[in-house]
Amino acid sequence: MVLVQELERNEQSVIDQEYFYQLIDENKPVVFSSFAKSWDAIQKWTPSYLVEKVGDKQVDVSMCTFGPMSDIFTMTFSQYIEKATKNEFVIDESTPIAKRPYLRNFGLFDECPELKNDIKSAEGMFKNDIHNLVIQGAFIGSQGSTTVLHKDTADNIVSVVSGAKFIAMIPPKDETKIQSCHQDDEISVQDIYDKKSQDTYQSRIENHPVFANVENVRYTILRAGEALYIPLGWNHYVSNLEFTVSVSCWGKKMI
Ligand SMILES: O=C(O)CCC(=O)C(=O)O
């Protein structure tokens, strides 16, 4: 039976570099629960502030679905934010989770470089000698927007600015035991978050067919001001429990 555990948390507001290097060496995920609490972005990045900064630029919605390029469609940033905050995208039971409109890996700082002043980027956390390419992207999604189970080709620090994410992770050693995952393999937990169900996140994971043969799963609810270190090679599934804005920062090893 799968062992489901909450991810370990580190409460310190400043993450010691040597400690982080050790996590990288151990390939160990940890939630840094105060990492982004002092970011100005936490107070400033309301939907209307982001619209004021990025405005009516055309943006590609639903990048990185791990599906066909035809999943991508274009709309203005302001239209996207309006629909996402009001939960107005037409999604029903038949909409595969990967196809729910989601602004993934969005070049927020390319669109508006001054927004970088509102965060203390995770860029400086990475090891220059190992991570010689560091890139950042924003994820802005409505309640229910989801990124299907996948692994990155880099170490990653995901920081939540507003909202909350359910994240489930599988260690590299269990990767081959994942039951074939489909684009519509949802781990439904919204009702638990909304306190409309007595079930637990743990039981939903235990009973989900994708994890039937997996030995270990870690999970967390990542809230505003918190960050998660997702080590290279860990498969992860991410679902937004509210309208959520986050910044992912990848430290990649280029040969
Ligand atoms: O926030 C998300 O939806 C996905 C984040 C992710 O998968 C990543 O940063 O690699």
The ligand as an ORCA input file, in Angstrom:
! r2SCAN-3c Opt
* xyz 0 1
  O       1.867     25.521    -10.617
  C       1.620     24.676    -11.467
  O       0.508     24.470    -11.922
  C       2.711     23.796    -11.997
  C       4.072     24.140    -11.515
  C       5.058     23.161    -12.075
  O       4.717     22.079    -12.448
  C       6.435     23.536    -12.149
  O       6.814     24.644    -11.724
  O       7.202     22.685    -12.664
*
